[in-house]
Every structure is written in structure tokens, then in C-alpha cells.
Amino acid sequence: MSLEMVLEPDTSAVADGRRADRDLALLEALRRHESTAAERLLTTYGERAYRLAVGITGNEQDAEEVVQDALWSVVRKIDTFRGESAFGSWLYRIVANAAYQKLRGRQGQRRDVSLDEVLPLFDERGRHVGPTADWSARVDDPSIQTELRLALTAAIDELPAGSRTMLVLRDVEGLSNVEIAEVLGFSVPVVKTRVHRARLFLRKQLGDVMTTLDAPRATQPARE
């Protein structure tokens, strides 16, 4: 995930019609069980499925296993796809379910940070309590990009699995809130709220890093 996607996420969603048209040939190849269909599926959706899987599991090895299992399930279960949703949404649902199953298998090995622990405080009118610095213009500064990327990766990993999934689907994969709700089985308002809170969490974490980077360095004692 690029830093720009989190700070200034692209809120435009890919139209269902265009996505459906793009996947028609792949879908037909899978339904006809063509010899190259599985490879085409991997080429088309492998990287995106991996991003979603690693976003949920927070572990590259687990994500690789999830993608293998999920894409194989897509091939085996293609006849159950009725076209009631976009093919991509159906595939993402299979990937997400497989990733959550993998995550449940190692529950207790990590603690997700509660968003309430780190989100900025708001008053009864929904305004920030205390000053909030706007540092987004500095993200292109090469001298701090490495630190920000590391902080961003760490912050995403700390998100609760559900919020992390929604953020990846929204800001990386470009799904609409409606599509995410369909994939994960939540209401649209829940998706909107969790994505918004996840973005606030990331901005808070990155803001803390920027504060640290901007802090004046302690004067080193002169050597005698």
C-alpha cells in the first residue's frame, strides 16, 4: 500500500459493469475448465488476492498459503458462481474467508491495538480536541519516506483484522463501500465507519512519527 493511498485515498470505485466486462473471458474460461484458466486467474487476481490476504493475516507465509487455497477453491467452485455479484467480489469473499480461517488458527499469538487507544479525541461536535498539525504535504520528502513507510506498515499491521481488511479493499483494491459490505457481510454504514476510523488511526500513528522526526535533536556534549 502506498502512502498516498492512505493519506489521500482514491474514492472513485470501479464500475461494476466495467469490472464484469473485464472478467467475462476469464469467467468463461474457468467455466469451460480450459487448461490455461487457472494460470489466467492467478495472473489476473493473484497479486490482489495476496495483498488482501497479507492485510488480514499480517504474515507473508500465511498469505501465500491462503491465496493458493482460495484460488484453488475458486477453480473448483466456479460452477457455484451465479453472477449475483461481481466475479471479483465473489473471489475476494473466498480469499477473505480463507484468511480469517487462517487467522483464527493462530489466535492469541498477537494483540491487535484497539482503535480507541490511539485515535485522536473529539468533542461532542465531532471536532478534534487539541491542535492537529497538517503534515501531509511533507510525505514527498525523501529524507523521511523510509521512516514513514516503515511506520505505515507497522500501523496497518496493528489494525484489528476486520478494519485492516476493509482498508485494504477500499484504498488498495479500490472497491466501493457497497462492494466491501457485500464481500464481508457488513452493512454499508459499518464499512464507512470502520474505514474512516482506520484512516484516522493511520494518520494518528504517522503523525506521532512526524512529531518525533521534527523534534529538535538533543545537543551533543562537546568532546574535550
HELIX and SHEET records of a PDB file:
HELIX    1   1 LEU A    3  LEU A    7  1                                   5    
HELIX    2   2 ASP A   16  ARG A   31  1                                  16    
HELIX    3   3 ALA A   37  THR A   57  1                                  21    
HELIX    4   4 GLU A   60  ARG A   76  1                                  17    
HELIX    5   5 ILE A   78  THR A   80  5                                   3    
HELIX    6   6 PHE A   87  ARG A  104  1                                  18    
HELIX    7   7 LEU A  115  VAL A  118  1                                   4    
HELIX    8   8 SER A  136  ARG A  138  5                                   3    
HELIX    9   9 PRO A  142  GLU A  158  1                                  17    
HELIX   10  10 ALA A  161  LEU A  167  1                                   7    
HELIX   11  11 VAL A  168  VAL A  172  3                                   5    
HELIX   12  12 ASN A  177  LEU A  184  1                                   8    
HELIX   13  13 VAL A  188  ASP A  214  1                                  27    
END                                                                             
